[in-house]
């Protein structure tokens, strides 16, 4: 999985790996939230959670923040939009 535009990947990777104390703590809520939301797109939610983690822990000067689009690029296949900002839908 690649997350572009979030940061250098270190904070996103930290969340996804869940091997640091703050990464593991952030992931504790994931199963509960998924369980409370039947039909949730788990991949999109995982990516959004990783980016939210990066926004929380990045230095203010990093420029990380704001709305995001989430898409999946398959090998030789079409683009699959998992989440699209309202302004991009138009």
RABEL-V815228 format. One record per residue. RES is the residue in one letter. SS is DSSP state (alpha for helix, beta for strand, coil for the rest). PSI is psi as a letter, one per 30 degrees, with the letter a starting at -180 (none if undefined). OMEGA is omega in whole degrees, -180 to 180 (none if undefined). Layout:
RES:SS:PSI:OMEGA, RES:SS:PSI:OMEGA
//
This chain:
X:coil:k:176, X:coil:k:174, X:coil:j:-177, X:coil:k:174, X:coil:f:-178, X:coil:e:176, X:coil:a:179, X:coil:g:179, X:coil:f:-176, X:alpha:e:180, X:alpha:e:176, X:alpha:e:178, X:alpha:e:178, X:alpha:e:178, X:alpha:e:-176, X:alpha:e:179, X:alpha:e:179, X:coil:g:-175, X:coil:f:174, X:coil:l:-180, X:alpha:e:-178, X:alpha:e:176, X:alpha:e:179, X:alpha:e:179, X:alpha:e:180, X:alpha:e:-179, X:alpha:f:-179, X:alpha:e:-178, X:alpha:f:-174, X:alpha:e:-178, X:alpha:e:-180, X:alpha:e:-179, X:alpha:e:178, X:alpha:e:180, X:alpha:e:-180, X:alpha:f:-176, X:coil:i:179, X:coil:k:179, X:coil:g:179, X:coil:k:176, X:coil:j:-174, X:alpha:e:-180, X:alpha:e:180, X:alpha:e:-180, X:alpha:e:178, X:alpha:e:180, X:alpha:e:178, X:alpha:e:179, X:alpha:e:178, X:alpha:e:179, X:alpha:e:176, X:alpha:e:177, X:alpha:e:179, X:alpha:e:178, X:alpha:e:-178, X:alpha:e:-171, X:alpha:f:-180, X:coil:k:175, X:coil:k:-179, X:alpha:e:-178, X:alpha:f:-176, X:alpha:f:-178, X:coil:g:179, X:coil:k:177, X:coil:l:178, X:coil:l:-180, X:coil:l:-180, X:coil:l:167, X:coil:k:177, X:beta:k:178, X:beta:l:-180, X:beta:k:178, X:beta:j:178, X:coil:l:177, X:coil:j:178, X:coil:g:-178, X:coil:a:-180, X:coil:l:174, X:beta:k:178, X:beta:j:180, X:beta:k:178, X:beta:e:177, X:beta:k:-179, X:coil:k:176, X:coil:k:-179, X:alpha:e:-178, X:alpha:f:179, X:alpha:f:178, X:alpha:f:-174, X:coil:none:none
//
